[in-house]
């Protein structure tokens, strides 16, 4: 993970990793079968670092909020590896165990299994999307700055909205706003699913 964090995924090869670890590249093949397995291992490590194996909170909402914030913090700490979360399904045995445990917690909270799985995928997709456009990447903050430069007479609503956005306490305020909306929607889906059964 450290090599990918420092130099990006393009620098990650069996030979380069072997050099980093002080072993021959061929030695690594005793532990991972190929580069795909190595990349799967990176995804596994990211998710193990990010996701609690169980949602242990007073409410499922608090548990999912913790899950989302933990995933966000981990992906922001490893920006060079975030693309792997998008491109590689998390189907290692350990990742499947994490998902199974999360689904168990959601089922205990009253979610049908299919809705629970939709909740997990929706939340993960939201977090990854937020990371890709996080202000540290310069994109979101740049968008707000561009909006604050619009002609206030021609676009008064955009100018006022941009000015208010710049006064928010931090970049996570938009994340928390969207997360609250998602949790409200998940509650509606849970209630509707329970009522229709």
N, C-alpha and C positions, 0 to 999 in steps of 0.2 A: 504494500500500500504506500509506503514511504517513497518509493521510486516513482510511482505513478503520480503521487501528490507533488513531488518536486519537479519532475520532468515531463509529465503527461503520459497518456497511454501509448503514444507513438514510440516513446523510448522503451516501453516495456516489451522485452523479448526474453526468451529463455537464456540467451547468451548474456544479455545485459544484466538480468536478474542474478545469474550465476556469479558474474563479476561482483555485483553489489554484495552478495552473500559470501563471497570468497570460496566458491566451489565451481567445479566444472558444470557447464550447462547440462551435460548428460546426467549428472547426479540428480538434477531436478526432476528428471523423468521417472525416478523412483517414487516421487511424491505426487506429481501431476502428470497425466498422460500426454497433454499437449497444451498449446496456448489457450485454446477454448476452455479447457478445464481450469487453467490459471485465472482467466477472466471470470469464470463462474465463481471461483473462490473469492475473488475480489468483491463481487456482488454479495456473496454470502457474508463476508466480513463486514461490509457496509451495513447490511440489514441486521446482523447480530449486534453491531455497535448501536444502531439507531432504534431498534424496535424492542420494547420489552416483551418477553415471552408471554406475559400475561397482562391483561388490563386489570390492575389491582387498584381501583379507585372507588370512591363512594358511589359514583354513577358511571354509566357507560360514556356519557358525554365528557366527563373529566378524563376518563381513560383514553378516549379518542383524541382529546385535545393534547394530552401528554404525548401520545403516539405521534401526532402531527408535528408538534414542536421538537420532539427528539429526532424525528426523521429530517426535519428542516435543518437543525443544528448540525447533524452529521453530514448531510449533503453539502452544506455550506463550508464545512471543514475539509471536504474532499472534492472540490469543484472539478478537478480533472477526471474524476471517476464517475460523475453524475450521469454522463451519457450511457454508461453501461447499464444503469437501472432502466433506461428507456429501451435499450436495444437487446438486452438479454433477460429472458424470463428467469425468475428466481425459483428454480426447480431443484435445488439441491435438497438433500434430506433434512438438513438443519433448517433451511428456509421454509420448507413445507411444514415442519413441526411448529415453527413460529406462527405461520398462517393458521394451522389447525387450532392452536391455542387461542389465537385472537378470535377465530370463528366460534369457538366454544364460549368465550366470554360474551360475544354478541348474541348467540343463541340463548344464553342464560338471561340476557336482558330483554328477550322477547323478539329478536329478529329471526325471521325464517332464514335458513342457510343461504339461499340464493340472494336474498337482500343483504345479508351480512357480507357476502363476498363482494357484491356491488359496492357496499360501503367502503370496504378495505381498498378496492381498486380505485374508486373515485377519490378517496382521500390521498392515496399515494400519488395519483396523477395530478391532483391539485398541488401537492407539495413540490413535486418535480417541476411542474410548470412555474411555480413561484420562484424556485431556485434559479431556473433558466433566465428569468426576468428580474432577479433580485437587484436592488440598487447597487450592490457591490460590483455587479457586472457593468454598471454604468448605464445600462439601457433604460431602466424604469426611471431613474432619477433624471436622465437626459430627456425623457419624454415629458416629465413634469416641467422641467426647465423650459423646454420648447413651448409648452402650453402657456407658461407664465409670460412668454414674450409675445403672445398673440395680441393683436390690436383689440384693446378692451372695448372700444366703441363698436367694432364690427362683431366681436365674439364675447359679449359681456359675461355670459354664463360660463364659458370655458375659462376665461381669465379669472373669474371669482373662484371657480372650483379649483383651479391650479394653485391659486394663492392660499386657499384653505388647506390643500393637500401638503403644501410646503411647511405649514405650521404644525402639522401632526407631530406627535412625540418621536416617531421613528418609522423606519420602513416596515416594521412588523405590524403596524396598525392596520394596513390594508390586508395583510395576511390574516390577522385576527378577525377583521370584519367578514371576510369571505368564509373563514372557518366557522364563525358563529352562524352564518347563513346556511352552510352545509349541515351543521349539526341540527339546526331547526328543520331542515328538509329531511334529514335522516329520521328524526323523531316522527315526522308526518308519515314517512314511508313505513316505519315500524308500526305505528298505530293503524294505518290503513291495511297493512298486511295481516296484522293480528285480527282486525275486524272482519276481514274477508275470509278467514279460515273457519 
